[in-house]
Structure formats: structure tokens, C-alpha cells
Amino acid sequence: MPAIHVFSEIGKLRRVIVHRPGREVENLTPAIMKRLLFDDIPYLPIAQKEHDALVRILQENGAEVLYLEQLTSQAIAAGRIKSAFLEKNLQEAGQASGAIHDALKEYLLSLDTDRMVSKLIEGVRKNELDVKADDLVSAVDDPHYPFYIDPLPSMYFTRDPQASIGEGLTINRMTFAARQRESMFMETVTKYHPSFARGDFSVWRNRDHQTHIEGGDELILSDHVLAIGISQRTCAAAIQDVAKKLFVDSGQSHFDTVIAIKIPENRAMMHLDTVLTMVNFDQFTVHPGILDAGGKIDTWTMHPADNAQGLTISYSQDLKSVLKNALGVSELDLIPTGAGDLITAPREQWTDGSNTLAIVPGVVVTYDRNYVSNALLQHHGIKVIETVSSELSRGRGGPRCMTMPLIRDDI
Ligand SMILES: NC(=[NH2+])NCCC[C@H](N)C(=O)O
């Protein structure tokens, strides 16, 4: 089996990457949480229990669960790149040189590799180090700001900084500075981890770009169709870039259809998977808030072509018929989040009621708190496995965001 094999959103989940929330979450304060993309501070011991419960569900249903920080640490050991990995992190964390850089480097290198990797995620507080500021960079450092290295509290949403597509992945340039370092970990894994050493996968797009794309916007609808959100986090240029790459490398990619779907740019709906996820061959959850009064939404479908752009584009506002055509199904069941109720829909969308993780066709993992959406899914014949969600949901992501599939069975 190649290192990556994901040709659907719903094929039986076999191998998946997660990150158990750690002390980075306890490094949030009201003063910095907004910038670090949190609306509240999760209670860590409960968040960890909830995360462990999610992992157990995945394992009991036949998935192998891998932890991103362990993979990173193994990759660093295999590549003997501890110092280089640290240096790159320091640079991107804004500590490229000077006395602070030197003190951080000495301190972090003295830790064993596992601990160093965790520490780069948790963040480094100023009171952990004793720095003699004998250079300008260090002298002008703001003494009231508590961190030398910011925490990465969104790290448990492993879906976003990297996303599998077919037998490859995108390693993403993240939109906000708060998350930019996150994709460095998977970049290192794909370069140095023994499980990726056969090179039997493609990097469709790496993190060295100026335009942004995030995995929450990347949906694998079938073995030849992708849907990608144009959103707060993903721009048209990046989508077109991925489409071209997939079309040109068609020998390896199989993908001949990319549907760009424009969703509102706001905090609650930062990615396509917060408002639209696939739960079965012909069934999706959809947040009614993305459709206008006439039930319309802007979509552009791209196919490969022998022209200067290398692709054709067709525009439509009829999401249902676009999806039906692309998937070759005669009927499509769009199941509204919160049963489409004026209050329940936005409330449950806020806690990721639309963010389902399919583990086989027709079986999804969802947060227990979104009980109206869950009941409706069941009513539509979907088997719903509920997972506990009081604290995890405070990070604004659900079961799909917290899981990055590496292998799914074909359907
Ligand atoms: N695929 C997703 N919807 N991910 C949710 C990410 C939440 C994270 N706090 C952020 O704002 O970036």
C-alpha cells in the first residue's frame, strides 16, 4: 500500500493522523486568543479525554491512528535534522538571530527530540529562559509579551495544514501567521519519515507559496472529483494552481473535475467543511446559511483542456445539480444542519454540526452536542456515532477537522 491513498470522503477509514491537544491550549489567554484563532479557552484535561474518546472510536472501527508529533520526531531522528528543524522553526517564529535566538536554540536542543517537538507546539514562555539582552534584536523585545515562541493551539485540527488528495497531498501555506508553522511538521514527515521514504506519493503543492489553501476546504468527492472552498482561508489562485497540477499529472492523479464553491468569508464558516460534508454516495450535510434565499451559491467547475490555461471553467449557482452531474447520481439528499431552523442551524453550525467525519459510506462521527443535526442525519438513514465535545468544540473545529486521513479503502 502506498503511503497515501485517499480517493473519497467516505471510503472505509484505514489510517489517519491526529494531534492530541496539549499544553499549547493552556498557553491561551484572553489577550491573545483571538489572534491565535480561538474564541474561548478549552479546559485541557477534559479536551484530552474527549480527544482520546474520538481516537478510540476510530480505532474500534478499524482505523490506525498516528500522532503527528510522534511522526515528526521519528522523521527528525531518521533524517538527523534536529538542529535544522529547530532552526527553521525559530526563523518562522520570528527568532532568526540574536541572544534570544541563541538561548532558545541552546535550551530546545538540550531537550530530547520528542520533548523538543512538543515544546515547539506548546510555545516557549519568557520566564522559562534567562536571556542576557546584549544585542539590539533582544534589547527591543517587548517585555510585556509573554512568549518567545507562540503556542500553536490549533494544532489538533490536523486536517488544515496538510490534506491528502488521491496518492498525494497538499502541504499548505496557512492564511494566518498563527498557524503558519503548523505545516512544517508534515513537510518534515514527508521528507524524512521512513514510511514516506519510498517516495510513492506526490506533493501536489508545497508550503512555499504566497497564496493560501487549507485542508478544511479540500473535499475528495470521488476518485476524479474534488470540491474546494473559496473561503476566508483558501483563494481562487491556489485552487486553480492545484487543479492544474492535478490535471497535468493526470497519469498519477485521476482527477479531472475541480468544483470551486464560494462560501461566505467569516469566522464561523472559515472552511468549506464547516458548512458542507459528504456522508454517503449521494448524501451531504449542508448549512442552509451558505445558500441565498433562492437556494443558490456560486460554483465554478474546472476540467482539463487543451487551451492556454490548461482548463475550462463553467459557472453555476445550482449546487445540487453541479454535484449530481459530477458524481453521476440521479438524486442527491442535502441534509440541512440544525434541521434548517433559524436558531438551531447557526447554533449547531457554530459547534461544527456540519463537520462530519465519514468512516464508511453512511456512517459518520459527529459531536454529541449537535443533537438536532444528528437526529436528522439518522432520520435520513445515516448511522451516527456521537463523540463527546464540550471542550474540543471551543476551538471551532469538529471530527473532520481533527483527522487527516492517509488511507481510505476505495469504494
Ligand atoms: N477544517 C476546519 N474547519 N478547521 C477548523 C480550524 C479551527 C481553528 N481554530 C482555526 O480557526 O483555524
PDBQT file of the ligand as one rigid body, heavy atoms in Angstrom, charges set to zero:
ROOT
HETATM    1  N1  LIG A 501     -11.196  22.297   8.950  1.00  0.00    +0.000 N 
HETATM    2  C1  LIG A 501     -11.630  23.127   9.869  1.00  0.00    +0.000 C 
HETATM    3  N2  LIG A 501     -12.857  23.603   9.793  1.00  0.00    +0.000 N 
HETATM    4  N3  LIG A 501     -10.788  23.520  10.840  1.00  0.00    +0.000 N 
HETATM    5  C2  LIG A 501     -11.122  24.330  11.940  1.00  0.00    +0.000 C 
HETATM    6  C3  LIG A 501      -9.965  25.159  12.390  1.00  0.00    +0.000 C 
HETATM    7  C4  LIG A 501     -10.196  25.953  13.653  1.00  0.00    +0.000 C 
HETATM    8  C5  LIG A 501      -9.016  26.772  14.049  1.00  0.00    +0.000 C 
HETATM    9  N4  LIG A 501      -9.129  27.299  15.370  1.00  0.00    +0.000 N 
HETATM   10  C6  LIG A 501      -8.846  27.923  13.065  1.00  0.00    +0.000 C 
HETATM   11  O1  LIG A 501      -9.504  28.916  13.217  1.00  0.00    +0.000 OA
HETATM   12  O2  LIG A 501      -8.087  27.856  12.166  1.00  0.00    +0.000 OA
ENDROOT
TORSDOF 0
